[in-house]
Amino acid sequence: MAADEQRLRVAVLGAGLIGIDLADKIRRSAKLELALVAGRDRDSLGLRRSADMGHPTSHGGIRAVVEGGPFDAVFDAPTPTATPSTGQRCNLPVPR
């Protein structure tokens, strides 16, 4: 990568198996900077693994992504059990 090119700051939303696999691939990229791995369970294996690898982590879910930005990209890696039918709502301001 040329000296004048900057790496894109990205976040991964989801600290399950898919999210951590994605975070590992981003970590190895020459063009992407893993700026945050956000999950919902403070004690999840994925957040612990990410923290052990030296990545910024949060158990604040999507709120952590919104408040931790701006990011050039956010990759959503939900667990198979994360469905809209859970009744959980998150009221966040929409950036304009």
Protein Blocks (a to p, Z undefined) as FASTA:
>chain_A
ZZklccdddddedjbfklmmmmmmmmmpckbccfbdcdfblkbmklmmmmmnopacdfkl
jmlmmmmmccfbdcddddfklcfklopacdddddZZ
